[in-house]
């Protein structure tokens, strides 16, 4: 059963990955806008929304682990610590831009849902958002370190940069939703 789920899952992930970049970005933009609208429409302390985001957060972490660590063949250990090295490969690497964008997109759901994992533990929204972005960076460093130690992928600083940026873009959607909610409340008064 788990093997069937894994095959089904990978089939659709591969389909998503081979879509033209413009479609991938369009799909992500629409999904983020839907998330922002849902965030705005929720009741102020709606626990269903909070738990929904917690479940999505756990699923996003599992997805990240699945895509970066599991199911990969053990090979040689490779390490690339030159920032933005992938950009220098664009002239001869047709997949360079796609790789960078997919690394960003991989962490967007993490950033979208991370503020709900923190919940009310941090009252200051700005600090909460900063902690969420930092946690995306720390998770990415942990994954890249494991890839290197286990020899299951190339550990790259570009991945850490892109993953952290993706987490930040996800958090930015929460910032926009927070800002729009504040404006809506002011208009009601």
MODELLER restraints for C-alpha pairs under 7 A, 6 or more apart:
rsr = mdl.restraints
at = mdl.atoms
rsr.add(forms.Gaussian(group=physical.xy_distance, feature=features.Distance(at['CA:21:A'], at['CA:98:A']), mean=6.94, stdev=0.5))
rsr.add(forms.Gaussian(group=physical.xy_distance, feature=features.Distance(at['CA:32:A'], at['CA:173:A']), mean=6.83, stdev=0.5))
rsr.add(forms.Gaussian(group=physical.xy_distance, feature=features.Distance(at['CA:36:A'], at['CA:173:A']), mean=6.40, stdev=0.5))
rsr.add(forms.Gaussian(group=physical.xy_distance, feature=features.Distance(at['CA:36:A'], at['CA:177:A']), mean=5.21, stdev=0.5))
rsr.add(forms.Gaussian(group=physical.xy_distance, feature=features.Distance(at['CA:39:A'], at['CA:177:A']), mean=6.28, stdev=0.5))
rsr.add(forms.Gaussian(group=physical.xy_distance, feature=features.Distance(at['CA:40:A'], at['CA:177:A']), mean=6.04, stdev=0.5))
rsr.add(forms.Gaussian(group=physical.xy_distance, feature=features.Distance(at['CA:40:A'], at['CA:181:A']), mean=5.71, stdev=0.5))
rsr.add(forms.Gaussian(group=physical.xy_distance, feature=features.Distance(at['CA:50:A'], at['CA:116:A']), mean=5.92, stdev=0.5))
rsr.add(forms.Gaussian(group=physical.xy_distance, feature=features.Distance(at['CA:53:A'], at['CA:113:A']), mean=5.26, stdev=0.5))
rsr.add(forms.Gaussian(group=physical.xy_distance, feature=features.Distance(at['CA:53:A'], at['CA:116:A']), mean=6.18, stdev=0.5))
rsr.add(forms.Gaussian(group=physical.xy_distance, feature=features.Distance(at['CA:54:A'], at['CA:113:A']), mean=6.65, stdev=0.5))
rsr.add(forms.Gaussian(group=physical.xy_distance, feature=features.Distance(at['CA:54:A'], at['CA:116:A']), mean=6.13, stdev=0.5))
rsr.add(forms.Gaussian(group=physical.xy_distance, feature=features.Distance(at['CA:54:A'], at['CA:117:A']), mean=5.78, stdev=0.5))
rsr.add(forms.Gaussian(group=physical.xy_distance, feature=features.Distance(at['CA:56:A'], at['CA:113:A']), mean=6.72, stdev=0.5))
rsr.add(forms.Gaussian(group=physical.xy_distance, feature=features.Distance(at['CA:57:A'], at['CA:110:A']), mean=5.75, stdev=0.5))
rsr.add(forms.Gaussian(group=physical.xy_distance, feature=features.Distance(at['CA:57:A'], at['CA:113:A']), mean=5.23, stdev=0.5))
rsr.add(forms.Gaussian(group=physical.xy_distance, feature=features.Distance(at['CA:57:A'], at['CA:114:A']), mean=6.41, stdev=0.5))
rsr.add(forms.Gaussian(group=physical.xy_distance, feature=features.Distance(at['CA:60:A'], at['CA:109:A']), mean=6.10, stdev=0.5))
rsr.add(forms.Gaussian(group=physical.xy_distance, feature=features.Distance(at['CA:60:A'], at['CA:110:A']), mean=5.70, stdev=0.5))
rsr.add(forms.Gaussian(group=physical.xy_distance, feature=features.Distance(at['CA:61:A'], at['CA:110:A']), mean=6.84, stdev=0.5))
rsr.add(forms.Gaussian(group=physical.xy_distance, feature=features.Distance(at['CA:64:A'], at['CA:106:A']), mean=6.73, stdev=0.5))
rsr.add(forms.Gaussian(group=physical.xy_distance, feature=features.Distance(at['CA:69:A'], at['CA:147:A']), mean=6.53, stdev=0.5))
rsr.add(forms.Gaussian(group=physical.xy_distance, feature=features.Distance(at['CA:69:A'], at['CA:152:A']), mean=6.56, stdev=0.5))
rsr.add(forms.Gaussian(group=physical.xy_distance, feature=features.Distance(at['CA:72:A'], at['CA:152:A']), mean=5.75, stdev=0.5))
rsr.add(forms.Gaussian(group=physical.xy_distance, feature=features.Distance(at['CA:73:A'], at['CA:152:A']), mean=5.98, stdev=0.5))
rsr.add(forms.Gaussian(group=physical.xy_distance, feature=features.Distance(at['CA:74:A'], at['CA:151:A']), mean=5.30, stdev=0.5))
rsr.add(forms.Gaussian(group=physical.xy_distance, feature=features.Distance(at['CA:74:A'], at['CA:152:A']), mean=4.80, stdev=0.5))
rsr.add(forms.Gaussian(group=physical.xy_distance, feature=features.Distance(at['CA:75:A'], at['CA:151:A']), mean=5.28, stdev=0.5))
rsr.add(forms.Gaussian(group=physical.xy_distance, feature=features.Distance(at['CA:75:A'], at['CA:152:A']), mean=6.03, stdev=0.5))
rsr.add(forms.Gaussian(group=physical.xy_distance, feature=features.Distance(at['CA:76:A'], at['CA:151:A']), mean=5.43, stdev=0.5))
rsr.add(forms.Gaussian(group=physical.xy_distance, feature=features.Distance(at['CA:77:A'], at['CA:148:A']), mean=5.43, stdev=0.5))
rsr.add(forms.Gaussian(group=physical.xy_distance, feature=features.Distance(at['CA:77:A'], at['CA:151:A']), mean=4.63, stdev=0.5))
rsr.add(forms.Gaussian(group=physical.xy_distance, feature=features.Distance(at['CA:77:A'], at['CA:154:A']), mean=6.84, stdev=0.5))
rsr.add(forms.Gaussian(group=physical.xy_distance, feature=features.Distance(at['CA:78:A'], at['CA:148:A']), mean=6.47, stdev=0.5))
rsr.add(forms.Gaussian(group=physical.xy_distance, feature=features.Distance(at['CA:78:A'], at['CA:154:A']), mean=4.84, stdev=0.5))
rsr.add(forms.Gaussian(group=physical.xy_distance, feature=features.Distance(at['CA:78:A'], at['CA:155:A']), mean=6.11, stdev=0.5))
rsr.add(forms.Gaussian(group=physical.xy_distance, feature=features.Distance(at['CA:79:A'], at['CA:148:A']), mean=6.86, stdev=0.5))
rsr.add(forms.Gaussian(group=physical.xy_distance, feature=features.Distance(at['CA:79:A'], at['CA:154:A']), mean=5.92, stdev=0.5))
rsr.add(forms.Gaussian(group=physical.xy_distance, feature=features.Distance(at['CA:79:A'], at['CA:155:A']), mean=4.84, stdev=0.5))
rsr.add(forms.Gaussian(group=physical.xy_distance, feature=features.Distance(at['CA:79:A'], at['CA:156:A']), mean=5.91, stdev=0.5))
rsr.add(forms.Gaussian(group=physical.xy_distance, feature=features.Distance(at['CA:80:A'], at['CA:155:A']), mean=6.19, stdev=0.5))
rsr.add(forms.Gaussian(group=physical.xy_distance, feature=features.Distance(at['CA:80:A'], at['CA:156:A']), mean=4.61, stdev=0.5))
rsr.add(forms.Gaussian(group=physical.xy_distance, feature=features.Distance(at['CA:80:A'], at['CA:157:A']), mean=6.33, stdev=0.5))
rsr.add(forms.Gaussian(group=physical.xy_distance, feature=features.Distance(at['CA:81:A'], at['CA:156:A']), mean=5.96, stdev=0.5))
rsr.add(forms.Gaussian(group=physical.xy_distance, feature=features.Distance(at['CA:81:A'], at['CA:157:A']), mean=5.18, stdev=0.5))
rsr.add(forms.Gaussian(group=physical.xy_distance, feature=features.Distance(at['CA:82:A'], at['CA:157:A']), mean=6.69, stdev=0.5))
rsr.add(forms.Gaussian(group=physical.xy_distance, feature=features.Distance(at['CA:83:A'], at['CA:157:A']), mean=5.80, stdev=0.5))
rsr.add(forms.Gaussian(group=physical.xy_distance, feature=features.Distance(at['CA:83:A'], at['CA:158:A']), mean=5.72, stdev=0.5))
rsr.add(forms.Gaussian(group=physical.xy_distance, feature=features.Distance(at['CA:84:A'], at['CA:158:A']), mean=5.59, stdev=0.5))
rsr.add(forms.Gaussian(group=physical.xy_distance, feature=features.Distance(at['CA:86:A'], at['CA:96:A']), mean=6.04, stdev=0.5))
rsr.add(forms.Gaussian(group=physical.xy_distance, feature=features.Distance(at['CA:86:A'], at['CA:158:A']), mean=6.97, stdev=0.5))
rsr.add(forms.Gaussian(group=physical.xy_distance, feature=features.Distance(at['CA:87:A'], at['CA:96:A']), mean=6.82, stdev=0.5))
rsr.add(forms.Gaussian(group=physical.xy_distance, feature=features.Distance(at['CA:89:A'], at['CA:96:A']), mean=6.67, stdev=0.5))
rsr.add(forms.Gaussian(group=physical.xy_distance, feature=features.Distance(at['CA:90:A'], at['CA:96:A']), mean=5.62, stdev=0.5))
rsr.add(forms.Gaussian(group=physical.xy_distance, feature=features.Distance(at['CA:100:A'], at['CA:162:A']), mean=6.38, stdev=0.5))
rsr.add(forms.Gaussian(group=physical.xy_distance, feature=features.Distance(at['CA:103:A'], at['CA:159:A']), mean=6.26, stdev=0.5))
rsr.add(forms.Gaussian(group=physical.xy_distance, feature=features.Distance(at['CA:103:A'], at['CA:162:A']), mean=5.57, stdev=0.5))
rsr.add(forms.Gaussian(group=physical.xy_distance, feature=features.Distance(at['CA:103:A'], at['CA:163:A']), mean=5.50, stdev=0.5))
rsr.add(forms.Gaussian(group=physical.xy_distance, feature=features.Distance(at['CA:104:A'], at['CA:162:A']), mean=4.79, stdev=0.5))
rsr.add(forms.Gaussian(group=physical.xy_distance, feature=features.Distance(at['CA:104:A'], at['CA:163:A']), mean=5.00, stdev=0.5))
rsr.add(forms.Gaussian(group=physical.xy_distance, feature=features.Distance(at['CA:104:A'], at['CA:165:A']), mean=6.13, stdev=0.5))
rsr.add(forms.Gaussian(group=physical.xy_distance, feature=features.Distance(at['CA:104:A'], at['CA:166:A']), mean=4.10, stdev=0.5))
rsr.add(forms.Gaussian(group=physical.xy_distance, feature=features.Distance(at['CA:105:A'], at['CA:166:A']), mean=5.73, stdev=0.5))
rsr.add(forms.Gaussian(group=physical.xy_distance, feature=features.Distance(at['CA:106:A'], at['CA:163:A']), mean=6.97, stdev=0.5))
rsr.add(forms.Gaussian(group=physical.xy_distance, feature=features.Distance(at['CA:106:A'], at['CA:166:A']), mean=6.95, stdev=0.5))
rsr.add(forms.Gaussian(group=physical.xy_distance, feature=features.Distance(at['CA:107:A'], at['CA:163:A']), mean=5.45, stdev=0.5))
rsr.add(forms.Gaussian(group=physical.xy_distance, feature=features.Distance(at['CA:107:A'], at['CA:166:A']), mean=4.77, stdev=0.5))
rsr.add(forms.Gaussian(group=physical.xy_distance, feature=features.Distance(at['CA:107:A'], at['CA:167:A']), mean=4.93, stdev=0.5))
rsr.add(forms.Gaussian(group=physical.xy_distance, feature=features.Distance(at['CA:108:A'], at['CA:166:A']), mean=4.64, stdev=0.5))
rsr.add(forms.Gaussian(group=physical.xy_distance, feature=features.Distance(at['CA:108:A'], at['CA:167:A']), mean=4.94, stdev=0.5))
rsr.add(forms.Gaussian(group=physical.xy_distance, feature=features.Distance(at['CA:108:A'], at['CA:169:A']), mean=6.08, stdev=0.5))
rsr.add(forms.Gaussian(group=physical.xy_distance, feature=features.Distance(at['CA:108:A'], at['CA:170:A']), mean=4.43, stdev=0.5))
rsr.add(forms.Gaussian(group=physical.xy_distance, feature=features.Distance(at['CA:109:A'], at['CA:170:A']), mean=6.10, stdev=0.5))
rsr.add(forms.Gaussian(group=physical.xy_distance, feature=features.Distance(at['CA:110:A'], at['CA:167:A']), mean=5.91, stdev=0.5))
rsr.add(forms.Gaussian(group=physical.xy_distance, feature=features.Distance(at['CA:110:A'], at['CA:170:A']), mean=6.86, stdev=0.5))
rsr.add(forms.Gaussian(group=physical.xy_distance, feature=features.Distance(at['CA:111:A'], at['CA:132:A']), mean=6.54, stdev=0.5))
rsr.add(forms.Gaussian(group=physical.xy_distance, feature=features.Distance(at['CA:111:A'], at['CA:133:A']), mean=6.83, stdev=0.5))
rsr.add(forms.Gaussian(group=physical.xy_distance, feature=features.Distance(at['CA:111:A'], at['CA:167:A']), mean=4.01, stdev=0.5))
rsr.add(forms.Gaussian(group=physical.xy_distance, feature=features.Distance(at['CA:111:A'], at['CA:168:A']), mean=6.03, stdev=0.5))
rsr.add(forms.Gaussian(group=physical.xy_distance, feature=features.Distance(at['CA:111:A'], at['CA:169:A']), mean=6.82, stdev=0.5))
rsr.add(forms.Gaussian(group=physical.xy_distance, feature=features.Distance(at['CA:111:A'], at['CA:170:A']), mean=4.01, stdev=0.5))
rsr.add(forms.Gaussian(group=physical.xy_distance, feature=features.Distance(at['CA:111:A'], at['CA:171:A']), mean=4.68, stdev=0.5))
rsr.add(forms.Gaussian(group=physical.xy_distance, feature=features.Distance(at['CA:112:A'], at['CA:170:A']), mean=4.12, stdev=0.5))
rsr.add(forms.Gaussian(group=physical.xy_distance, feature=features.Distance(at['CA:112:A'], at['CA:171:A']), mean=5.17, stdev=0.5))
rsr.add(forms.Gaussian(group=physical.xy_distance, feature=features.Distance(at['CA:112:A'], at['CA:173:A']), mean=6.53, stdev=0.5))
rsr.add(forms.Gaussian(group=physical.xy_distance, feature=features.Distance(at['CA:112:A'], at['CA:174:A']), mean=6.27, stdev=0.5))
rsr.add(forms.Gaussian(group=physical.xy_distance, feature=features.Distance(at['CA:114:A'], at['CA:132:A']), mean=5.72, stdev=0.5))
rsr.add(forms.Gaussian(group=physical.xy_distance, feature=features.Distance(at['CA:115:A'], at['CA:128:A']), mean=6.60, stdev=0.5))
rsr.add(forms.Gaussian(group=physical.xy_distance, feature=features.Distance(at['CA:115:A'], at['CA:129:A']), mean=6.74, stdev=0.5))
rsr.add(forms.Gaussian(group=physical.xy_distance, feature=features.Distance(at['CA:115:A'], at['CA:132:A']), mean=6.38, stdev=0.5))
rsr.add(forms.Gaussian(group=physical.xy_distance, feature=features.Distance(at['CA:122:A'], at['CA:128:A']), mean=5.80, stdev=0.5))
rsr.add(forms.Gaussian(group=physical.xy_distance, feature=features.Distance(at['CA:129:A'], at['CA:171:A']), mean=6.30, stdev=0.5))
rsr.add(forms.Gaussian(group=physical.xy_distance, feature=features.Distance(at['CA:133:A'], at['CA:164:A']), mean=6.43, stdev=0.5))
rsr.add(forms.Gaussian(group=physical.xy_distance, feature=features.Distance(at['CA:133:A'], at['CA:167:A']), mean=5.67, stdev=0.5))
rsr.add(forms.Gaussian(group=physical.xy_distance, feature=features.Distance(at['CA:133:A'], at['CA:168:A']), mean=5.22, stdev=0.5))
rsr.add(forms.Gaussian(group=physical.xy_distance, feature=features.Distance(at['CA:136:A'], at['CA:163:A']), mean=6.87, stdev=0.5))
rsr.add(forms.Gaussian(group=physical.xy_distance, feature=features.Distance(at['CA:136:A'], at['CA:164:A']), mean=5.29, stdev=0.5))
rsr.add(forms.Gaussian(group=physical.xy_distance, feature=features.Distance(at['CA:136:A'], at['CA:167:A']), mean=5.47, stdev=0.5))
rsr.add(forms.Gaussian(group=physical.xy_distance, feature=features.Distance(at['CA:137:A'], at['CA:160:A']), mean=6.33, stdev=0.5))
rsr.add(forms.Gaussian(group=physical.xy_distance, feature=features.Distance(at['CA:137:A'], at['CA:163:A']), mean=6.81, stdev=0.5))
rsr.add(forms.Gaussian(group=physical.xy_distance, feature=features.Distance(at['CA:137:A'], at['CA:164:A']), mean=4.69, stdev=0.5))
rsr.add(forms.Gaussian(group=physical.xy_distance, feature=features.Distance(at['CA:140:A'], at['CA:160:A']), mean=5.30, stdev=0.5))
rsr.add(forms.Gaussian(group=physical.xy_distance, feature=features.Distance(at['CA:140:A'], at['CA:163:A']), mean=6.27, stdev=0.5))
rsr.add(forms.Gaussian(group=physical.xy_distance, feature=features.Distance(at['CA:141:A'], at['CA:160:A']), mean=6.06, stdev=0.5))
rsr.add(forms.Gaussian(group=physical.xy_distance, feature=features.Distance(at['CA:144:A'], at['CA:155:A']), mean=4.84, stdev=0.5))
rsr.add(forms.Gaussian(group=physical.xy_distance, feature=features.Distance(at['CA:144:A'], at['CA:156:A']), mean=6.84, stdev=0.5))
rsr.add(forms.Gaussian(group=physical.xy_distance, feature=features.Distance(at['CA:145:A'], at['CA:155:A']), mean=6.78, stdev=0.5))
rsr.add(forms.Gaussian(group=physical.xy_distance, feature=features.Distance(at['CA:147:A'], at['CA:153:A']), mean=5.29, stdev=0.5))
rsr.add(forms.Gaussian(group=physical.xy_distance, feature=features.Distance(at['CA:147:A'], at['CA:154:A']), mean=6.69, stdev=0.5))
rsr.add(forms.Gaussian(group=physical.xy_distance, feature=features.Distance(at['CA:147:A'], at['CA:155:A']), mean=5.98, stdev=0.5))
rsr.add(forms.Gaussian(group=physical.xy_distance, feature=features.Distance(at['CA:148:A'], at['CA:154:A']), mean=6.63, stdev=0.5))
rsr.add(forms.Gaussian(group=physical.xy_distance, feature=features.Distance(at['CA:148:A'], at['CA:155:A']), mean=5.50, stdev=0.5))
